[in-house]
Amino acid sequence: MRLHAPVRLAASGLLAVSVAAGMTVTATSAASAASSVGKKACTESVGLATTVSTTVKLRTGPGTKYLAKGQLAKNARVYWSCNRGSTGIGKSWGYFVVKSGPNKGKSGWVYRTYIYPPMNLG
């Protein structure tokens, strides 16, 4: 435990100097910077049952900067609730509820390229 004391003292000294100089000091973590955004980030409603085309990460938000909550296996069944971006293939993310596999019941984001679009047979 004594090895940690010099580190604490150095950090305390740096904090004291920063405050004395009028600097604002904030502590953030990578996890809080990339916290879950859920369905509130959606820009377009979808509402379709479909599957994923390959093994893919289920993320806490629409982007690779967000943490992975789990992994979906190829052909995992999902309910596609909404999108962040266009429904066309490209730079958009889908918000899903997992309907099969080990992550059943979880919700999260998947990059649109990895989602099978439903066929229109009309």
Helices and strands as residue ranges (DSSP letters): H 4-20, H 30-33, G 38-41, E 44-51, E 56-59, E 68-72, E 77-84, E 93-98, E 107-111, G 112-114
